[in-house]
Amino acid sequence: MNSLLPLLKKLWICGLVAVAGAAPLCAQSVAPRIRSEISNSAMSPVKGSLHPLARPEFDTGRLPADTRLNGISVVFNRTAAQEADLNNLIAAQQDPASPLYHQWLTPDQFAARFGMAESDMEKVQGWLEEQGFSIDSVSRSRNLIRFSGSARQAESAFATEMHTYNVNGEKHFAPSTQLSLPSAIAPTVLAVGNLNDFRPKARVVYRKNLRPRPGFTSGVSGDVFFAPGDIATVYNIKPVYSSGFTGSGQKIAIVGQSAVALSDIENFQNAAASQ
């Protein structure tokens, strides 16, 4: 997952709603990268695809072949030229002296410049369907395909075995070996995601009567962390609150691999309100 964070950050920056005049930013179209037939007879490994906790000492056996695996994803990388172009664009978008300052891209504009060619996406989608997977979605930015299927289909498609693991008393599943992809596809793939159920863990566990510490500064990074009340003071939001604005009717999207428990949000709000 860590390898995906820079990609997600850049997608957030460049995927904003375009403003007038942004169209010239994306006057290019990408060239196809998959030029040979996609065949399971010639496979190449996907580096970094074996989870570090999928170890023999934790292995408890084979995952049942009919286990449903939902939301698997293939994430595509960028060429070196695309990567350099994107870095330059991001720098220009943040530079007030640049004519590209705050000239954001829509997902479609991002795709035309930094995504895969449409023909490549169609080829990979076709291969996934040939393996028996159902396609859930194809990203507008043309850098991800999400699909679902069974453990048996995943084993066949990615030349691995799906196993279960007992780690610190918790049962998980994951591929038991590094994944492989057809050699025609492999060089274009950054990662295959969601083939295991190891999820990030909260670093702080809510406890009753726990109160946020004001003015906390990290001894490692030197960064200063604020509780909600601190932010209201520093950014002078209190007058807005006093005028009656409560945020009612607004929506916030929380994106992550972990399930979000509304009780955690409510506990945080209650703790912050009582500080």
Secondary structure, 3 states (H helix, E strand, C coil): CHHHHHHHHHHHHHCCCCCCCCHHHHCCCCCCCCCCCCCCCCEEECCCCCCCCCCHHHEEEECCCCCEEEEEEEEECCCHHHHHHHHHHHHHHCCCCCCCCCCCCCHHHHHHHHCCCHHHHHHHHHHHHHCCCEEEEECCCCCEEEEEEEHHHHHHHHCCCEEEEEECCEEEEEECCCCEEECCCHHHEEEEECCCCCCCCCCCCCCCCCCCCCCEECCCCCCEECCHHHHHHHCCCHHHHHCCCCCCCCCCCCCCCCCCCHHHHHHHHHHHHCC
